[in-house]
Amino acid sequence: MIPYIAQPQFHAMGMTFYAFGLLAATAFLVGWWAIVRRAHRLGLDRGKVERLTFNMLGWGFCGSHVLYLVLFQRADLARHPWRLLNPLDGIYSFGGIVSGVLAVIWFAHRYKFTRLQLWRYLDVVGFVFPFCWTIARTGCALAHDHVGAASTSWIAVRFPSGPHLDLGLIEALFTAGVALCFLLLDRRTWPAPFFFGLSLFGSGLFRLWLDTLQSSPATTDRLFGWGSAALGCSMLMLAWRHRERLSNGS
C-alpha cells in the first residue's frame, strides 16, 4: 500500500504555491511547446498553429471551469454567479477537453485550415495529450483531490481517514503508459487523425472503468466517457478509410 504524502507546497513573495498549480501550469506550457513544435515539423503553418493552440488551451481552460460550476455547483452558482469570474474556482477535465475540441473546430475554420490540415492538427493534439495529461494528473495525485473507493489494494493510498484508491494517481500511471506506447507507435507513419482517435478512444474506455472505482459513480463521467470513446472510434475509422490519401497529403 502507498503511504499518504501531503501535497508539497512552498512559500515565496508572500504567497503559497502548491504542487497541483505548478504541475498544471507546466502541463499547459509543455503542451503549447510540443504541439507547435510537432505541427511545424509536419508542415503546418507555425503562425496559424500558435494562434489555434492559444485559443484551444484558453477556451479549454475556461470551459472546464464553466462546466464544473454548471454541472456540479448549480445551486451555489445560482446564488453566487460571480464564481464564473474566478477561473481557479474549480475545473472539470472532460469539460476542458470538450471545450478545447470545439475551439479547435471553430478557429480552424476562422484561420482557414483545410480539412486535411485540421485532421493533422488534431492528430498532433492527440499525440501530445497523454504527455501533458500525465503531468497534470500527477498534480492531482499529489493534491489527492480524486479520492476513490475504500480499498486494501497494493495501489491504494493510506489516507488519514483510511485506505482508499487515489484516482488521480491511477490515471497518471495509465496516461504515462499511453505516452510510452505513442512514442513506440511514432516510429512509423500513421494517417491523421490516428493518434487523436486512439487518444480519445482509449481515454473514454479508461474513464468508464475508472468510474467504477469511485465511491459514488458519476453519470456525467459515464456520458463523457462513452462520448469520447465513440468520437475516438469514428476518428480511427476515418484514418483507416483515408489512410492512403491522408498519408500522401492529397
N, C-alpha and C positions, 0 to 999 in steps of 0.2 A: 504494500500500500504506500502511496506517495505522501510524504509529510506536508502539512499545511505551511505555506510561507506567505506572510503578509505582503501586500503589494509594496514593492520598493518605491521610495519617494525621496526627493531631496529638496532642499530649500535654497533659493537664490534670489537676490534682488527683492527680498521681502515677500516672495511668492513660493508656493509649494507646487512642485512638479511631480506628477505621478507617472509610473511606467506605462499605463494604458495610453495616456495622452501622447507621450513621446513616441511610442511604437505606432500609434495610429497616424501621427504626422509623418513618421518615417515611411510607413506604407504608402501614403499619398505621394511623397517625393520619389520613392523608388518606382512607383507606378508611372508617374509622369516621365521620368528619365528613361525607363525601359520601353514604354510604348513609343515615345518619339524616336528613340534610337532604332528600335526594330522596324518601325514603319518606314523610316527613311532608308534603311538598308534594303527594304523590299520595293523601293522605288516610288513611294508615296511622297507627295509634296510636303516638305517639312513645315512650312508656314501654316498650311491648312491643318496638318496633323496637330500642331501645337495648339491652335485655336480650338479644334474639335476636342482635344484631350482636356483642355482647360474647362470647357463647358461641360463635358461628361463628368469630370470629377466634382466640379462646383455644384451642378444641378443634382448629381447623385447624392452628395452630402446633404444638401437642403431637403431633397426628397426623403432621405432616410429619417430626418428629424420630423418633418411634417407627418409622414405616415406613422411614425412611432406615436405621436400625440393623437392622431385621428383614430388609430386602431386600438391603442391601449390606454389612452388617457382622455377619452372623450368627455367624461363627466367633469373632470377638473379643467379641461381645456375650455369647456363652455363657461366656467366661472372665471377662468384666468386666460383669456385668449392671447394676452401678451406673451405667453410662453412660446408662441410661434417665433417671436423675435430673438429668442436665445437659442442659437444652433447647437449649443453644448448641453442643452436640457433634454438629453435622451436621443438615441438613434436606433433605427431598426435596419439590420443588414439587408434583408430582402427588399425593403423599401428603397435603399440606396441602389441596389442592382437594377430594379425595375426603372427607377428614375434615370439612372445613368444610360441604360439602353435606349430609352425613349429620347433622351437628349441627343444621343449619337445619331439616331434616325432623323431627327428634326434638323440638327445642324449640319449633317452630311448633305441634306438637300439644300440648305442655305449656302454652303460652301461649294456647291456644285460637284459633289463626288459622283462619279458614275456608279452603277450598281456593282460592278466588279471591284472598284476601289472601296466601296462600303463593305463588301464581304472581306476584302483583305484587311481593312482596318479592324473590323470586328474580330477577325482571326488573331490579329496582334493582341487585342484586348483579352481574348480568351486564353492566349498563351501566357500572358503576363499575370493574369488574375491569381492563380494559385500561389505564386511567389509573394505577391502583396498580401494576399489573404492570410498566409502563414504568419507574416509579421503582425498583422492586425489581431489575429486570433491568439497569438502569443500574449499580446497585451490583455486580451480578455481573460486568458488563463491566469495571468499574474494578478488581475483585479478580482478574479473569482466572481464575475457578475453573471455567470450562466451555470448556476448550481443545479445539478440533475437529481435523479432519484437516489435514495439511500442505497448503498452497496458496500459489500466487503471485497469487491474485485481487486485484483492487483493494480488496476489503473485508477481506482478510487482515491480520493484525497481525504486525508484525516482532518476534516474541518473541526473547529472547536465545538460545533453542535453535534458532531458525529460524522462518520464516513459517508461521503456522497460522491457521485460522479461529477467531474468538472467538464461540462460540455464544451467549453472554450478550449480546454486542453486537448480533448479528443478530436475536435475539428482542426486544431492547429497541426496535430500529428497526421491527420488524414490529408490535409492540403499540402503538407510538406512531402508526403508520398506522391501526390499527384504532380507536384512540381518536378520531382525527380523523374517520374515517368515521362513528363513532357520534354525534359532535356534529352532523354533517350530517343523519344519519337522524333525529335527535331533533327536527328541525324540524316533524315531523308525528307524529301519534299512532299508536302501534303496539300491537296487543293483546299482553298478557302471556301467556306468557313469551318474547316475541320476542327481546329482547336477551340473555337468559340462554341461549336456544338458539343464537343466532348466535355468541355468545362461545365456548361450548363447541365448537360445530361447527368454527368457524374455528381455534381453538386446537388441537383434536385433529388436524386435517389438517396444520396447520403443524408440529406436533411430529413427525408421521410423516415429513414432508420433512426437518425439522431432524436427525432421527436418521440420515439418510443422509450427513450431513456430519461425523459423529463418526468418530474413528479406529477405534473398535470399537462398532458399533451395538448398542444395548441392547434385549433382548427385553422387559424391563419397560416401557420407554418406548413401545414399539410397542403393547403391550397397553393401556396407559393412553390412548395416542393414539386407537386405534380405539374404545375405550370412550367417550372424551369426544366423538368425532365422532358415534357412534351415539346417545348421550343427547341431544346437541345437536340432531340431526336429529329425534328424537322430540318435543323441545320446540318446534321450529319447526312441526312438523305439528300439534301441539296448538294453538299460537297461530293457525294458519291455519284449523283446523276450528271454533274457537270465537271467531273474530275479532269477530263482531257482539256476542255475549253478553258476552265479556270486556271489550270496549271500552265497552259500556254499563253494566258493573258489575252486571248482573243475574245 
